[in-house]
């Protein structure tokens, strides 16, 4: 109990535990708002028909708000103190949240992006002020521990955000929700809660503490020559800005495209496995199972060289879309061994399922010679997306090829299941952000006994390794790698922040603003990730966070040398 008390006791003997708990509500708030944003990429892809690259404008609007407001929020903190800056931030958040009510009626992408931008300027005020404020609510050497504890509340908000967003925005049936009519509801909740917080903070005592202890420690340990060193020549700080840019880029990319990855790249589930999951997490999918390929040898021959002029355009299109080595498959057609037949079946299953999920098969001229069923024509008229598009593609294949080659409508028998968009948001909140929160709690404990820069370096290397798993087509192991990354990147933002502002004394607020400005990495880099996903695949898009984690690992590994160059003495803790 004494150790907990000392964690929040400053040199003058005052205990700031109550103030710390009040500040933690702010961490919870912006965690919820950011978690909610991570559902918008996929939603706008559905409702506004934007590409993955265009959907990354959600993050650009959000993080440009951080970038442009970071320095002004630091100046506001200097002018009005910590409490005044917090009040200004809360008012901006409420304004942005309530803006979503008219934005739904306007109905344009830019209207929604405007609301996100305004809301982000308020979140910037809170982050710029609350992060450094936790470092002065007790002894300086425990700053990294306090900020990680506060960020644990942030993690709880990240968990709640996608659950609420998924409930209002996504379907649990595999169908695509193309409406924005419910989008204002979660933001109305935010506006009401923030209004209540404004009243609470208005009547609360929030002392305007300064980082005097750090300034004294710097002067005593570094000598007079280093105490006057310009901020931009403090290499442990300037490189922290770069590291934070890279980290936020990686984090934002992973959070933003998690739902896309789970929906498109997660392996199919059996009926038994799906039955063990909550309702609306899975749906019966129009996917091929091995038993759906009735005659692999005959189907390969038909695809390779279709003699029927009516179906030939379809066969040529499909054969051209095959990613498998078609030359080897053509040779396999001539073989009759059971092993080769099994390989053919497996390859056909894999290729057809990939094509079903990623292509629009229907084109009027291509299917001009095919007699289409009435149900197929109805689906074509709907211009479907998501699972409905996959079902249309499956029906087109069934209308093209006889039942002796392909089994009819097996998804009606509920034999194969996929994770729904609503299910993906639940995995994001409970699984991904649950591990993120666990990483924050355990990380706070690890940082009490291990050097912050060493822990950061190890976690970055493990996160980069997790991205390798995500990029490789290894099924459930790849998905496990995606979840692993949430745990290992959990401590990165607060740890980089604490390492970057260490020993800066009176420069702490300005330095905090500049490190928060580095959040602009979340506005820029996900656009590249979205382009990689649109151009190649969602898997390839995860090259971006892998490269970023490697960059942060380099900063962490060299931090002691950077600190020594700034202060003239070796790091002792």
C-alpha positions in Angstrom: 0.0 0.0 0.0 2.9 2.3 0.8 4.4 1.7 -2.6 1.1 2.6 -4.3 0.9 5.8 -2.3 4.5 6.7 -3.1 3.7 6.3 -6.8 1.5 9.5 -6.7 3.4 11.5 -4.0 5.4 14.5 -5.1 8.5 16.0 -3.4 6.4 18.4 -1.4 4.6 15.4 0.2 1.2 15.8 -1.5 -0.6 12.7 -2.8 -2.2 13.2 -6.2 -4.0 9.7 -6.5 -7.5 11.3 -6.8 -6.3 13.7 -9.5 -4.7 10.8 -11.3 -8.0 8.8 -11.3 -9.9 11.8 -12.6 -7.3 12.2 -15.5 -7.8 8.5 -16.2 -11.4 9.2 -17.3 -9.9 11.3 -20.1 -7.7 8.4 -21.3 -10.9 6.2 -21.3 -12.7 8.8 -23.4 -10.2 9.2 -26.2 -9.6 5.4 -26.2 -13.3 5.0 -26.9 -13.3 7.6 -29.6 -10.3 6.1 -31.3 -11.8 2.6 -31.0 -14.9 3.8 -32.6 -13.0 5.3 -35.5 -11.5 1.9 -36.3 -14.9 0.6 -37.4 -15.4 3.5 -39.9 -12.9 2.3 -42.5 -14.8 -0.8 -43.3 -18.2 0.9 -42.8 -17.5 3.7 -45.3 -16.1 1.1 -47.8 -19.6 -0.4 -47.6 -21.9 2.6 -47.3 -20.0 5.0 -49.6 -18.3 2.5 -51.9 -14.8 4.0 -51.3 -11.6 2.0 -51.8 -9.3 0.9 -49.0 -7.0 3.7 -49.9 -9.8 6.3 -49.8 -11.1 4.8 -46.5 -7.8 5.7 -45.0 -8.9 9.3 -45.2 -10.7 8.6 -42.0 -7.4 8.3 -40.3 -6.0 11.3 -42.2 -8.9 13.5 -40.9 -8.4 12.3 -37.4 -4.6 12.6 -37.2 -4.4 15.8 -39.2 -6.5 17.2 -36.3 -3.8 16.0 -34.0 -1.0 17.4 -36.2 -2.5 20.9 -36.6 -3.7 21.2 -33.0 -0.7 19.8 -31.2 1.3 23.0 -30.8 -1.7 25.2 -30.1 -2.9 22.8 -27.4 0.5 23.1 -25.8 0.3 26.9 -25.9 -3.2 26.7 -24.4 -1.8 24.5 -21.6 0.8 27.2 -20.9 -1.7 30.0 -21.0 -4.6 28.5 -19.1 -2.9 25.7 -17.2 -3.7 22.0 -17.3 -7.3 22.4 -16.2 -8.1 25.1 -18.7 -6.6 23.1 -21.5 -8.6 20.1 -20.6 -11.8 22.1 -20.5 -11.1 23.5 -24.0 -10.4 20.0 -25.3 -13.7 18.6 -23.9 -15.7 21.5 -25.5 -14.1 20.7 -28.9 -14.9 17.0 -28.5 -18.5 17.7 -27.7 -18.7 20.0 -30.8 -17.3 17.3 -33.1 -19.5 14.6 -31.7 -22.8 16.6 -32.0 -21.8 17.5 -35.6 -22.5 14.0 -36.7 -26.3 14.6 -36.3 -26.4 17.1 -39.2 -23.6 15.2 -41.0 -25.9 12.1 -41.4 -28.5 14.3 -43.1 -25.8 15.9 -45.4 -24.6 12.3 -46.2 -21.3 13.1 -47.9 -17.9 11.6 -47.0 -16.5 15.1 -46.4 -19.2 15.9 -43.9 -18.2 12.9 -41.8 -14.5 13.7 -42.1 -15.2 17.2 -40.9 -16.8 15.9 -37.7 -13.8 13.5 -37.1 -11.4 16.4 -37.6 -13.1 18.7 -35.1 -13.4 15.9 -32.6 -9.7 15.1 -33.1 -8.6 18.6 -32.2 -10.3 18.2 -28.9 -8.6 14.8 -28.3 -5.3 16.4 -29.1 -5.8 18.9 -26.3 -6.5 16.0 -23.9 -3.5 13.9 -25.0 -1.1 16.8 -25.1 -2.0 17.7 -21.6 -2.9 14.4 -19.9 0.1 12.4 -21.0 2.8 14.7 -19.5 0.5 15.5 -16.6 0.6 11.9 -15.4 4.4 12.1 -15.3 4.4 15.0 -12.8 1.8 13.4 -10.4 4.5 11.7 -8.5 8.3 10.9 -8.5 9.9 11.5 -11.9 11.5 8.0 -12.0 8.0 6.4 -11.9 6.7 8.5 -14.8 6.7 5.6 -17.2 4.8 3.4 -14.8 2.1 6.1 -14.2 1.6 6.9 -17.8 1.3 3.2 -18.7 -1.3 2.8 -15.9 -3.3 5.7 -17.3 -3.0 4.3 -20.8 -4.5 1.1 -19.4 -7.8 3.0 -19.0 -7.2 4.1 -22.6 -7.1 0.4 -23.5 -10.5 -0.1 -21.9 -11.9 2.6 -24.1 -10.4 0.9 -27.2 -12.3 -2.3 -26.2 -15.7 -0.6 -25.8 -15.5 1.6 -29.0 -15.6 -1.2 -31.6 -18.4 -3.1 -29.7 -20.6 0.0 -29.9 -19.6 0.8 -33.4 -20.1 -2.7 -34.6 -23.6 -2.8 -33.0 -24.8 0.3 -34.9 -22.9 -0.1 -38.2 -22.3 -3.8 -39.1 -24.4 -6.8 -40.0 -23.9 -10.2 -38.5 -25.3 -12.1 -41.5 -22.7 -11.4 -44.1 -24.8 -8.8 -45.8 -23.5 -5.3 -46.3 -25.0 -2.4 -44.4 -24.9 0.5 -46.9 -26.8 3.0 -44.7 -25.3 5.8 -42.5 -28.6 6.5 -40.7 -27.3 5.0 -37.4 -23.9 6.6 -37.5 -24.9 9.6 -35.4 -26.0 7.5 -32.4 -22.6 6.4 -30.9 -21.4 10.0 -31.4 -24.5 11.4 -29.7 -23.5 9.2 -26.7 -20.0 10.7 -26.8 -21.4 14.2 -26.8 -23.7 13.6 -23.8 -20.9 11.9 -21.8 -18.4 14.7 -22.6 -20.9 17.3 -21.5 -21.2 15.6 -18.1 -17.4 15.6 -17.9 -17.2 19.3 -18.6 -19.4 19.9 -15.5 -17.3 17.5 -13.4 -14.0 19.1 -14.3 -15.4 22.6 -13.9 -15.9 21.9 -10.1 -12.9 19.7 -9.6 -9.5 20.7 -8.2 -6.8 20.0 -10.9 -3.5 21.5 -9.6 -1.2 23.0 -12.3 1.9 21.1 -11.4 5.2 21.8 -13.1 8.1 19.5 -14.0 10.4 21.3 -11.6 11.9 18.1 -10.2 13.0 17.0 -13.6 14.6 20.3 -14.3 16.5 20.1 -11.1 17.6 16.6 -11.8 18.8 17.6 -15.2 20.8 20.5 -13.9 22.4 18.3 -11.2 23.3 15.4 -13.3 24.1 17.0 -16.6 25.9 20.1 -15.6 25.4 23.7 -16.6 26.5 23.1 -20.2 23.9 20.6 -21.0 21.0 22.3 -19.1 20.9 25.1 -21.7 21.1 22.7 -24.7 18.4 23.6 -27.3 15.4 21.3 -27.4 16.0 20.3 -31.0 19.6 19.2 -30.2 18.3 16.8 -27.6 18.7 13.7 -29.7 16.8 11.4 -27.4 13.8 13.8 -27.9 14.1 14.5 -31.6 14.4 10.8 -32.5 11.5 10.1 -30.2 9.4 12.2 -32.5 10.5 10.0 -35.4 9.8 6.9 -33.4 6.4 8.0 -32.4 5.6 8.9 -36.1 6.5 5.3 -37.1 4.7 3.7 -34.1 1.4 5.5 -34.6 1.6 4.7 -38.3 1.9 1.0 -37.5 -0.8 1.1 -34.8 -3.2 3.0 -37.0 -2.7 0.7 -39.9 -3.3 -2.4 -37.9 -6.3 -1.1 -36.1 -7.9 0.4 -39.2 -7.6 -2.7 -41.5 -8.1 -5.4 -38.8 -11.8 -5.9 -39.8 -10.8 -6.1 -43.5 -8.2 -8.7 -42.8 -10.4 -10.8 -40.6 -13.3 -10.7 -43.0 -11.2 -11.5 -46.1 -8.3 -13.6 -44.9 -9.5 -15.7 -42.0 -10.0 -19.4 -42.9 -13.5 -20.8 -43.1 -15.1 -22.5 -40.1 -16.9 -25.8 -39.9 -20.5 -26.0 -38.7 -19.2 -27.4 -35.4 -16.8 -24.6 -34.8 -19.3 -21.9 -35.8 -21.9 -23.3 -33.4 -19.5 -22.6 -30.5 -19.3 -18.9 -31.3 -21.8 -16.2 -30.3 -24.7 -15.4 -32.6 -24.0 -13.0 -35.5 -20.3 -13.7 -35.3 -20.5 -16.1 -38.2 -22.6 -16.7 -41.3 -23.2 -19.5 -43.7 -20.9 -18.7 -46.6 -21.0 -19.4 -50.4 -17.6 -21.1 -50.2 -16.4 -24.2 -51.9 -15.6 -27.3 -49.8 -13.6 -30.2 -51.2 -16.7 -32.3 -51.6 -18.3 -29.6 -53.8 -15.8 -30.4 -56.6 -17.5 -33.5 -58.1 -15.0 -34.1 -61.0 -11.7 -32.2 -60.5 -10.1 -33.7 -63.6 -13.1 -32.8 -65.9 -13.4 -29.3 -64.4 -9.7 -28.6 -64.9 -10.0 -29.8 -68.5 -13.0 -27.5 -69.0 -11.3 -24.5 -67.6 -8.1 -25.1 -69.5 -9.7 -25.6 -72.9 -13.4 -25.1 -73.0 -14.9 -26.5 -76.3 -18.3 -25.0 -75.7 -18.5 -21.6 -77.3 -21.2 -20.5 -74.9 -19.2 -21.0 -71.7 -15.7 -20.5 -73.2 -15.5 -16.8 -72.2 -16.2 -17.6 -68.6 -13.7 -20.5 -68.5 -11.0 -18.3 -70.1 -11.7 -15.5 -67.5 -11.4 -18.0 -64.6 -8.3 -19.7 -65.9 -6.6 -16.3 -66.3 -7.5 -15.4 -62.7 -5.9 -18.5 -61.2 -2.9 -17.7 -59.0 -1.8 -21.3 -58.9 0.8 -22.6 -61.4 -1.6 -23.4 -64.2 1.1 -25.1 -66.3 1.6 -27.7 -63.5 -2.1 -28.1 -63.1 -2.5 -28.7 -66.8 0.0 -31.6 -66.6 -1.8 -33.0 -63.6 -5.0 -33.3 -65.7 -3.3 -36.1 -67.6 -2.5 -38.0 -64.4 -4.9 -40.4 -62.7 -3.3 -41.0 -59.3 -5.3 -40.3 -56.2 -2.7 -37.9 -54.8 -2.8 -35.7 -57.8 -6.6 -35.7 -57.8 -6.6 -34.5 -54.2 -4.1 -31.8 -55.1 -6.4 -30.7 -57.9 -9.4 -30.6 -55.6 -7.5 -28.6 -53.0 -6.3 -26.1 -55.7 -9.7 -25.7 -57.2 -11.3 -25.1 -53.8 -8.6 -22.5 -52.9 -8.7 -20.7 -56.2 -12.5 -20.6 -56.6 -12.9 -19.3 -53.0 -10.4 -16.6 -53.6 -12.1 -15.5 -56.9 -15.5 -15.6 -55.3 -14.4 -13.2 -52.6 -12.3 -10.8 -54.6 -13.8 -10.5 -58.1 -17.0 -9.5 -59.8 -17.5 -12.4 -62.2 -20.6 -11.0 -64.0 -20.1 -9.1 -67.2 -23.0 -9.1 -69.7 -20.9 -10.1 -72.8 -19.0 -12.8 -70.8 -22.2 -14.5 -69.8 -24.1 -13.8 -73.0 -24.2 -17.5 -73.9 -25.1 -18.8 -70.4 -28.7 -19.4 -69.4 -29.0 -17.7 -66.0 -31.5 -18.7 -63.3 -34.1 -16.1 -62.2 -32.5 -15.9 -58.7 -29.2 -15.1 -60.3 -30.7 -12.3 -62.4 -32.3 -10.8 -59.2 -28.9 -10.8 -57.5 -27.3 -9.1 -60.5 -29.9 -6.4 -60.4 -28.9 -5.6 -56.8 -25.3 -4.7 -57.7 -24.3 -6.7 -54.6 -21.2 -6.4 -52.3 -19.7 -8.5 -49.6 -21.2 -12.0 -49.0 -24.1 -11.3 -51.4 -21.5 -10.8 -54.2 -19.8 -14.1 -53.3 -23.2 -15.8 -53.5 -23.9 -14.3 -56.9 -20.5 -15.5 -58.1 -21.2 -18.9 -56.8 -24.6 -19.0 -58.6 -22.9 -17.8 -61.8 -20.5 -20.8 -61.7 -23.4 -23.2 -61.0 -25.3 -21.7 -64.0 -22.2 -22.1 -66.2 -21.1 -25.6 -65.3 -23.2 -28.8 -64.9 -24.0 -30.5 -61.6 -21.7 -33.3 -62.6 -18.8 -30.9 -62.1 -20.0 -28.6 -59.2 -22.5 -29.3 -56.4 -25.5 -27.0 -56.2 -25.8 -24.3 -53.5 -24.0 -26.1 -50.6 -24.1 -22.9 -48.5 -27.9 -23.5 -48.1 -26.9 -26.6 -46.1 -24.7 -24.4 -43.7 -21.6 -26.5 -44.2 -19.0 -23.7 -44.2 -19.0 -20.4 -42.2 -17.1 -17.2 -42.3 -16.6 -14.5 -39.6 -19.1 -11.6 -40.2 -18.2 -7.9 -40.0 -19.9 -7.7 -36.7 -18.0 -10.7 -35.5 -14.8 -9.1 -36.7 -15.5 -6.0 -34.6 -16.1 -8.2 -31.6 -12.7 -9.9 -32.2 -11.2 -6.4 -32.5 -12.6 -5.2 -29.2 -12.5 -8.2 -27.0 -9.6 -10.1 -28.6 -7.3 -7.4 -30.1 -7.9 -4.6 -27.6 -8.3 -7.0 -24.8 -4.7 -8.2 -25.5 -3.7 -4.5 -25.9 -5.1 -3.8 -22.4 -3.4 -6.9 -21.0 -0.2 -5.7 -22.5 -0.6 -2.3 -20.9 -1.2 -3.8 -17.4 1.6 -6.3 -17.6 3.8 -3.8 -19.3 3.4 -1.4 -16.4 4.7 -4.2 -14.1 7.6 -5.1 -16.4 8.6 -1.4 -16.6 8.9 -1.3 -12.8 11.7 -3.8 -13.0 13.2 -3.6 -16.5 14.7 -0.7 -18.4 12.2 1.1 -20.5 14.3 1.3 -23.6 15.3 -2.4 -23.5 11.6 -3.4 -23.0 10.6 -1.2 -25.9 13.2 -2.8 -28.2 12.2 -6.3 -27.4 8.5 -5.6 -27.9 9.2 -3.9 -31.2 11.1 -6.9 -32.5 8.3 -9.3 -31.5 5.8 -7.0 -33.1 7.7 -7.1 -36.4 7.9 -10.9 -36.2 4.1 -10.9 -35.7 3.7 -8.9 -38.9 5.7 -11.6 -40.8 3.1 -14.1 -39.7 0.3 -11.9 -40.8 1.8 -11.4 -44.2 2.3 -15.1 -44.8 -0.7 -17.2 -46.0 -0.6 -19.5 -42.9 -4.3 -19.5 -42.0 -5.0 -19.4 -38.2 -1.3 -18.9 -37.4 -1.4 -15.7 -39.5 -4.5 -14.5 -37.5 -2.6 -15.4 -34.2 0.2 -13.1 -35.4 -2.3 -10.3 -35.8 -3.5 -10.7 -32.3 0.0 -11.0 -30.9 0.9 -7.6 -32.3 -1.8 -6.0 -30.2 -0.1 -7.3 -27.0 3.4 -6.3 -27.9 2.7 -2.8 -29.3 0.6 -1.9 -26.2 3.4 -0.2 -24.3 5.0 1.6 -27.2 3.2 5.0 -27.3 3.5 5.8 -23.6 7.1 4.4 -23.3 8.3 6.4 -26.3 6.6 9.4 -24.9 8.2 9.0 -21.5 11.7 8.4 -23.0 11.3 11.4 -25.3 10.4 14.0 -22.6 12.7 12.6 -19.9 14.9 15.3 -18.3 13.5 18.2 -20.4 12.2 20.2 -17.4 10.6 23.5 -18.5 10.6 22.3 -22.1 8.3 19.3 -21.2 5.0 20.9 -22.4 6.5 22.0 -25.8 8.2 18.7 -26.3 5.0 16.9 -25.5 3.2 18.9 -28.1 5.8 18.0 -30.7 5.7 14.3 -29.9 1.9 14.4 -30.2 2.3 16.1 -33.6 4.2 12.9 -34.6 0.8 11.2 -34.5 0.5 12.6 -38.1 2.1 9.3 -39.0 -1.3 7.8 -38.6 -2.6 10.2 -41.2 0.0 9.5 -43.9 1.2 5.9 -43.7 -2.2 4.1 -43.7 -2.8 5.6 -47.1 0.2 3.7 -48.3 -1.1 0.6 -46.5 -4.5 1.0 -48.2 -2.8 1.3 -51.6 -0.8 -1.8 -51.1 -4.0 -3.6 -50.1 -5.9 -2.3 -53.2 -3.0 -3.0 -55.5 -1.8 -6.4 -54.2 -3.7 -7.8 -51.2 -4.6 -7.1 -47.6 -1.8 -9.3 -46.5 0.8 -7.3 -48.4 -0.5 -4.1 -46.8 0.9 -5.3 -43.5 4.4 -4.7 -44.8 3.9 -1.1 -43.7 3.6 -1.7 -40.0 6.4 -4.3 -40.1 8.8 -1.7 -41.5 7.6 0.9 -38.9 8.2 -1.5 -35.9 11.8 -2.2 -37.1 12.4 1.6 -37.1 11.1 2.0 -33.6 13.3 -0.9 -32.4 16.3 0.9 -33.8 15.4 4.0 -31.7 14.9 2.0 -28.5 18.2 0.1 -29.0 20.2 3.4 -29.4 18.3 5.4 -26.8 21.0 5.1 -24.1 23.6 6.5 -26.5 21.3 9.3 -27.5 20.7 10.2 -23.8 24.4 10.1 -23.1 25.1 12.5 -25.9 22.5 14.9 -24.5 23.4 14.8 -20.9 27.0 13.7 -20.9 26.5 10.9 -18.4 25.4 7.2 -18.8 21.9 6.1 -18.1 21.7 4.5 -14.7 18.0 3.3 -14.6 
